[in-house]
Amino acid sequence: MLHSIYRVLSFAVVAPYTLEVKFDDNTAQTINFEPVLAGPLFGPLRDSEVFNQVQLDPEVHTLVWPNGADYDPATLHDWPQHIQELTARARQWELTPA
């Protein structure tokens, strides 16, 4: 099984909780992260000031946040294929007592 490796080249905040992400294969995704911002790792990103501290990690070429939250670049690249599963997980995290 082949697993494509992608690198995030750049990103821009285009709306609340929404980033346009550009990849090394000359594609881009506009991703609204709001539906998946739940749980102990991604929940703190609901604070827009924290969310907007997103950076591009130059070593692993993906988006990272100061609290350690990140996504695999392949997940970001293929976001439409993953959004339903990620949203379902986020709902489960909201229901799980801390």
Steps between C-alpha positions, in 0.01 A plus 500: 500500500642834398454800723557833331714745690398864480655812641318814598673792331290786634168595655281804551218570743202572273211498751442407865648152558559471124835469326600479139780244492736463203694180432814401315301332222353839397162429660319685776220434746282752678431336834246606762633339818211608724311166485804311633606735780419281799677291759805576709734563204283678245238652734728786611516612135138618532659811648561694179812662645650155556379370162659794321840417652528219244843466345669297231748256651806520273622154596187290447326738257162510665284735703566514873356692791676608823314240710640213291199449273585408143376301202676263266558686170330211313187548712499871418561429131209255485277683750169441316559125531559526877262771622206271586714265709682787672172675580357177645808461720470861616138437603612196700769707673236755600290224659791346690531632858834665569 
